[in-house]
């Protein structure tokens, strides 16, 4: 029978850079906003391509208009979510004090 003793000087490092709930929310929202911003840029490029491809056809231009509206709404929701998350994080920080 063998006995194995653990070293008492072992430490466990936090792989995440967040030590608080506020930091976690801010970090997660930062990632979501960065990925969402790329998606919004790609959506605007796609909408531009839809306008070019329409070549004056009213039905295709209407579809491009709707896609443009949805892209703008999505971008506003993305930015609004970031603002709301920052407000919530600030409120939590204020309550903790």
ZIWOCOR-V699559 format. One record per backbone hydrogen bond with DSSP energy under -0.5 kcal/mol. CO is the residue of the C=O (numbers start at 1). NH is the residue of the N-H. Records with the same first field share a line. If there is no record, write none. Layout:
CO: NH / NH
//
This chain:
7: 10
11: 13
13: 15
20: 24
21: 25
22: 26
23: 27
24: 28
25: 29
26: 30
27: 31
28: 32
29: 33
30: 34
31: 35
32: 36
33: 37
34: 38
35: 39
36: 40
37: 41
38: 42
39: 43
40: 44
41: 45
42: 46
43: 47
44: 48
45: 49
46: 50
47: 51
48: 52
49: 53
50: 54
51: 55
52: 55
54: 57
57: 61
58: 62
59: 63
60: 64
61: 65
62: 66
63: 67
64: 68
65: 69
66: 70
67: 71
68: 72
69: 73
70: 74
71: 75
72: 76
73: 77
74: 78
75: 79
76: 80
77: 81
78: 82
79: 83
80: 84
81: 85
82: 86
83: 87
84: 88
85: 89
86: 90
87: 91
88: 92
89: 93
90: 94
91: 95
92: 96
93: 97
//
